[in-house]
């Protein structure tokens, strides 16, 4: 006979940071549409790379918070292997 084992309750989902309300990832197609997690589709008005970066950081609400207060933002690369 098997004993009943008490299971730990699942952890509560982390609160969504309002700065990153649309998630951490989006895919931009050639027509200027950004497909986000959960089926959200945003119209990207940017027509060059600099405008795309600015729009992503200010209006698109994409990214991730810092993993800890002393670390880098979760969506920043470490710099290793990215030299061009």
C-alpha positions as CSV (number, residue, x, y, z in Angstrom):
1,X,0.0,0.0,0.0
2,X,1.3,3.4,-0.9
3,X,1.4,6.3,1.5
4,X,-0.2,9.6,0.6
5,X,2.6,12.2,0.2
6,X,1.8,15.8,0.8
7,X,2.6,17.9,-2.2
8,X,3.9,21.3,-2.0
9,X,1.6,23.9,-3.6
10,X,2.9,25.4,-6.9
11,X,4.6,28.7,-6.5
12,X,2.5,31.7,-7.3
13,X,3.3,33.2,-10.7
14,X,5.6,36.2,-10.4
15,X,4.0,39.6,-10.8
16,X,4.3,41.1,-14.3
17,X,6.6,44.1,-14.4
18,X,4.6,46.8,-16.1
19,X,7.7,47.9,-18.0
20,X,7.7,44.6,-19.8
21,X,3.9,44.0,-20.1
22,X,4.3,42.4,-23.6
23,X,6.8,39.8,-22.6
24,X,10.5,39.2,-23.2
25,X,10.5,38.3,-26.9
26,X,8.9,39.4,-30.1
27,X,9.5,38.4,-33.8
28,X,9.5,41.2,-36.3
29,X,8.4,40.3,-39.9
30,X,9.2,42.2,-43.1
31,X,5.9,44.0,-43.1
32,X,6.5,45.8,-39.8
33,X,4.5,43.5,-37.5
34,X,5.9,42.3,-34.2
35,X,4.5,39.0,-33.0
36,X,4.7,38.7,-29.2
37,X,4.1,35.9,-26.7
38,X,0.5,35.1,-26.2
39,X,-0.6,36.0,-29.7
40,X,-0.2,39.7,-29.4
41,X,0.6,41.5,-32.6
42,X,2.0,45.0,-32.6
43,X,2.5,47.4,-35.5
44,X,6.1,48.6,-35.5
45,X,6.5,52.1,-36.9
46,X,10.3,51.9,-37.0
47,X,11.9,52.0,-40.4
48,X,15.6,51.8,-39.4
49,X,17.6,50.0,-36.7
50,X,18.0,53.0,-34.4
51,X,14.3,53.7,-34.4
52,X,13.6,50.0,-33.8
53,X,15.8,50.0,-30.7
54,X,14.2,53.1,-29.4
55,X,10.6,51.8,-30.0
56,X,11.4,48.5,-28.5
57,X,12.7,50.0,-25.3
58,X,10.1,52.8,-24.9
59,X,6.8,51.8,-26.5
60,X,6.8,48.1,-27.2
61,X,7.1,47.1,-23.5
62,X,9.5,44.2,-24.3
63,X,12.3,43.0,-22.1
64,X,13.0,41.3,-18.8
65,X,13.9,42.8,-15.4
66,X,17.3,42.3,-13.8
67,X,17.9,38.9,-12.4
68,X,19.3,40.4,-9.2
69,X,19.9,44.0,-8.1
70,X,23.7,43.8,-8.8
71,X,23.5,42.1,-12.2
72,X,22.9,43.0,-15.7
73,X,19.4,43.3,-17.2
74,X,18.0,39.9,-18.2
75,X,17.8,40.9,-21.8
76,X,21.4,42.2,-22.1
77,X,24.1,40.0,-23.6
78,X,27.2,39.3,-21.7
79,X,29.3,40.7,-24.5
80,X,31.2,37.4,-25.1
81,X,31.3,36.4,-28.7
82,X,29.3,39.4,-29.9
83,X,32.2,41.4,-31.3
84,X,31.6,42.4,-34.9
